[in-house]
């Protein structure tokens, strides 16, 4: 697109996001300092309208961006809007004192909703993509054992195992060390192979007990618990009621369904992705836009987070906030290993 035409499209998007009023050529000429006359701006706006990038909602009104116009605007964003000092401080400190993974997720989703004034969604780290960080054996009684698996994402799984005989402290200490040497740093789907070879090192007296522990640990590692997504800020949609031509209820209904939210976050990478209007696969959400990114390991994110709002969204600000929060969550999970 010609630079001048792109400047006019940016002006229309910025003005409409800010004022929610259709934007006219005189407004652009007066406020944007582009150095071109209202007549030239009108001519360029006619071209933009022919290309399907802007539309005229009412006769003799100004223009508003279409979904395609927003897409071109987002794709051409040269810079991401810098965070304010207050936003930056909030993001830098929001995980201070976090108690566990649940606390991290809840703090993250509330912060995102507060900073962006949109609906925030955060997916729990996936067990399948996680690595084993530590295995712990805790004697509940002399013949009852609690087996604990901790992942690099801070997720904790535990099982209680009953044995036919008492277990010695030496046995538990040795087995704990061997289990950790075998699985720490390994992806959970790869744990079974490492553990099966460990069983072969034990004699007949301990083989049954060790086999029970190993079988339970493999089950914990390979189990696929239901993935969870947490939501916050749905009340923010009420601020944008006029942006939705239909009722807001179908949008809220979709956001209540975990399977819908998981689909929205299902193909994230460590690069921010923006879906605008009709680019959304979920029909009820096609009057909204979605900004998402993965967090955790760069090559294979452990989970995802993002914001949902009207297509008249502050895309630059939302991209900046989502990127910064994902970066801090990933760093926190890495440092807490």
C-alpha positions in Angstrom: 0.0 0.0 0.0 1.2 3.5 -0.8 2.6 5.2 2.4 0.2 8.1 2.2 -2.8 5.8 2.0 -1.5 3.7 4.9 -1.1 6.8 7.0 -4.7 7.7 6.4 -5.8 4.2 7.3 -3.8 4.4 10.5 -5.4 7.7 11.3 -8.9 6.3 10.8 -8.2 3.3 13.0 -6.6 5.5 15.7 -9.4 8.0 15.7 -12.1 5.4 15.6 -10.6 3.4 18.5 -10.2 6.5 20.5 -13.6 8.3 19.8 -15.9 5.5 18.6 -17.1 8.0 16.0 -16.9 7.6 12.2 -13.9 9.6 11.0 -14.1 12.3 8.3 -11.4 13.8 6.1 -11.5 17.2 7.8 -10.9 15.5 11.2 -7.8 13.7 9.8 -6.5 16.9 8.2 -6.9 18.9 11.4 -5.6 16.4 13.9 -3.0 14.3 12.1 -0.6 16.8 10.5 -0.2 14.8 7.3 0.4 17.9 5.2 -2.4 17.0 2.7 -5.7 18.7 2.0 -9.2 17.3 3.0 -9.9 16.9 -0.7 -6.9 14.6 -1.2 -7.7 12.7 1.9 -11.3 12.1 0.6 -9.9 10.8 -2.7 -7.6 8.4 -0.8 -10.5 7.3 1.5 -12.5 6.5 -1.6 -9.7 4.1 -2.7 -9.5 2.6 0.7 -13.3 2.0 0.6 -13.1 0.4 -2.8 -10.4 -1.9 -1.4 -12.7 -3.0 1.4 -10.5 -1.5 4.1 -13.0 1.1 5.4 -16.7 1.5 5.2 -19.3 4.2 5.6 -21.9 3.2 8.2 -24.3 6.0 7.4 -24.9 8.3 4.5 -22.9 11.5 4.8 -21.0 10.1 7.8 -17.3 9.5 8.1 -15.6 6.1 7.7 -14.8 3.3 10.0 -12.4 0.4 9.5 -13.5 -3.0 8.3 -12.1 -6.3 9.6 -9.7 -6.2 6.6 -8.7 -2.7 7.4 -7.8 -3.7 11.0 -5.9 -6.6 9.6 -3.8 -4.4 7.3 -3.3 -1.9 10.2 -2.1 -4.7 12.6 0.2 -6.2 9.9 1.8 -2.8 9.3 2.3 -1.9 12.9 5.8 -0.5 12.9 6.1 -0.2 16.6 4.3 -1.6 19.7 2.8 1.0 22.0 5.1 1.4 25.0 3.6 0.5 28.4 3.0 3.3 30.8 5.1 3.5 34.0 2.1 2.3 36.1 1.5 -0.7 33.7 5.2 -1.6 33.6 5.4 -1.5 37.5 2.2 -3.6 37.8 3.6 -6.2 35.3 7.0 -6.3 37.0 5.6 -6.9 40.5 2.4 -9.0 39.9 4.0 -12.3 40.6 5.8 -11.2 43.8 4.8 -13.6 46.6 2.9 -16.0 44.4 2.3 -19.2 46.4 1.8 -21.9 43.7 0.8 -22.4 40.1 -2.9 -21.7 40.8 -1.9 -18.4 42.3 0.3 -17.5 39.4 -2.5 -18.2 36.9 -5.1 -16.2 38.8 -2.7 -13.2 39.3 -1.9 -13.3 35.6 -5.4 -13.3 34.3 -6.5 -10.6 36.6 -3.6 -8.4 35.7 -4.2 -8.8 32.0 -7.8 -7.9 32.3 -6.9 -4.8 34.4 -4.2 -3.5 32.2 -5.9 -4.0 28.8 -9.6 -3.4 30.0 -10.5 -6.5 27.9 -11.5 -10.1 28.7 -8.3 -12.0 29.6 -7.8 -15.7 29.2 -4.9 -17.8 30.6 -4.3 -21.5 29.9 -2.7 -23.6 32.6 0.7 -25.1 31.5 0.2 -28.4 29.5 1.3 -31.5 31.2 2.2 -33.1 27.9 4.7 -30.3 27.1 6.2 -30.2 30.6 9.4 -31.7 31.9 9.9 -33.5 35.3 11.5 -31.2 37.8 11.5 -33.4 40.9 10.2 -36.6 42.3 9.6 -36.9 46.0 8.8 -40.0 48.2 7.1 -39.2 51.5 6.5 -42.0 54.0 2.9 -41.5 55.4 3.3 -44.7 57.5 5.8 -47.5 57.4 3.9 -49.2 54.6 2.2 -46.3 52.9 3.9 -43.9 50.6 3.0 -40.6 49.0 4.5 -40.2 45.5 4.8 -36.6 44.3 5.7 -35.4 40.8 6.6 -31.7 40.2 6.9 -30.4 36.7 9.0 -27.4 35.4 5.7 -25.5 35.1 5.1 -25.8 38.8 2.3 -28.3 38.4 2.1 -30.9 41.2 0.6 -34.4 40.9 0.5 -36.8 43.8 -0.6 -40.4 44.6 -0.7 -42.5 47.7 0.6 -46.1 47.4 0.0 -49.0 49.9 2.6 -51.8 50.2 2.4 -55.3 51.6 5.4 -54.7 53.8 7.2 -51.9 55.7 9.7 -49.8 53.7 13.1 -48.8 55.1 14.4 -45.3 55.0 17.5 -46.6 53.1 15.2 -48.1 50.5 13.3 -44.8 50.1 16.4 -42.7 49.9 18.0 -44.9 47.3 14.9 -45.1 45.2 14.2 -41.3 45.4 17.8 -40.6 44.1 17.4 -43.1 41.3 14.0 -41.8 40.2 15.3 -38.3 40.1 18.4 -39.2 38.2 16.3 -41.0 35.6 13.5 -38.5 35.0 14.5 -35.0 36.0 14.7 -32.8 32.9 12.8 -35.3 30.7 9.6 -34.6 29.0 6.8 -36.4 30.7 5.9 -38.6 27.6 9.5 -39.8 27.6 9.5 -40.8 31.3 8.2 -44.3 30.9 11.2 -45.5 28.8 13.7 -44.2 31.4 11.9 -45.8 34.3 11.4 -49.2 32.7 15.1 -49.6 32.4 15.6 -48.6 36.0 13.4 -51.5 37.1 15.8 -54.0 35.6 18.5 -53.0 38.1 16.6 -54.4 41.1 16.6 -57.9 42.4 13.5 -60.1 43.1 13.1 -58.9 46.8 12.5 -55.3 45.9 11.3 -55.6 42.3 7.6 -55.8 43.2 7.7 -52.7 45.4 9.8 -50.7 43.0 7.6 -51.8 40.1 4.6 -50.4 41.9 6.2 -47.0 42.4 7.4 -46.9 38.8 4.1 -47.9 37.4 2.3 -45.2 39.4 4.8 -42.6 38.4 4.5 -43.5 34.7 0.7 -43.3 35.0 1.1 -39.8 36.5 3.4 -38.7 33.8 1.3 -40.0 30.9 -2.0 -39.1 32.3 -3.7 -36.3 30.3 -5.7 -34.3 32.8 -8.3 -32.0 31.4 -6.6 -28.8 30.2 -7.9 -25.7 32.1 -8.4 -22.1 31.0 -9.1 -19.3 33.5 -11.1 -16.2 32.5 -11.3 -12.7 34.0 -12.7 -9.3 33.0 -15.9 -10.4 31.3 -17.6 -7.3 32.7 -15.2 -5.2 30.5 -17.3 -6.3 27.5 -20.2 -4.2 28.9 -18.1 -1.1 28.2 -18.3 -1.9 24.5 -21.9 -2.9 24.1 -22.4 -0.4 21.3 -19.6 -2.2 19.3 -21.7 -5.3 19.0 -24.5 -5.1 16.4 -26.2 -8.2 18.0 -26.8 -9.1 21.6 -23.7 -9.5 23.8 -25.1 -12.7 25.3 -23.9 -15.1 22.6 -20.4 -13.8 23.1 -20.6 -14.3 26.9 -22.0 -17.8 26.4 -19.1 -18.8 24.2 -16.6 -17.5 26.7 -18.2 -19.7 29.4 -17.3 -22.9 27.4 -13.8 -24.3 28.2 -13.7 -26.2 24.9 -14.2 -22.9 23.0 -11.4 -21.2 25.0 -9.0 -24.1 24.5 -9.6 -23.9 20.8 -8.9 -20.2 20.8 -5.5 -20.9 22.5 -4.8 -24.2 20.7 -2.2 -23.2 18.2 -0.2 -20.5 19.9 3.5 -20.0 19.4 6.0 -17.6 21.1 5.0 -15.0 18.5 1.9 -12.8 19.1 -1.0 -13.8 17.0 -4.0 -11.5 16.3 -7.3 -12.8 14.9 -9.8 -10.1 13.8 -13.5 -10.4 13.4 -14.4 -13.0 10.8 -10.9 -14.6 11.1 -12.3 -16.1 14.3 -13.4 -19.7 13.7 -16.0 -19.5 16.5 -19.1 -17.9 14.9 -20.4 -16.3 18.0 -17.0 -14.5 18.5 -16.8 -13.0 15.0 -17.6 -9.5 16.3 -14.5 -9.7 18.5 -10.7 -9.7 18.1 -8.3 -12.0 19.9 -4.6 -11.3 20.8 -2.7 -14.4 22.0 0.8 -15.6 22.6 2.5 -18.6 24.3 4.5 -18.5 27.5 7.3 -20.7 28.8 9.9 -22.4 26.6 10.3 -20.5 23.3 10.5 -23.6 21.0 7.4 -25.2 22.6 5.3 -22.9 24.9 3.9 -24.6 28.0 0.7 -22.6 27.9 -1.0 -19.6 26.4 -2.6 -16.3 27.3 -4.4 -13.5 25.6 -7.2 -11.0 25.5 -10.5 -10.8 23.7 -12.3 -7.5 23.0 -14.2 -5.7 20.2 -12.6 -5.3 16.8 -12.3 -1.6 17.8 -9.4 -2.6 20.1 -6.2 -0.8 21.0 -4.2 -3.4 19.1 -0.8 -1.9 19.8 -1.4 -1.6 23.5 -2.9 -5.1 23.8 0.0 -6.6 21.9 2.4 -4.8 24.3 0.6 -6.0 27.4 0.1 -9.6 26.3 3.8 -9.9 25.2 5.1 -8.4 28.5 2.9 -10.5 30.7 3.8 -13.7 28.9 7.5 -12.9 29.1 7.3 -12.4 32.9 5.2 -15.6 33.5 7.7 -17.6 31.4 10.7 -16.0 33.3 9.0 -16.7 36.7 8.3 -20.4 35.8 11.9 -20.8 34.6 13.5 -19.1 37.7 11.3 -21.2 40.1 12.7 -24.5 38.8 
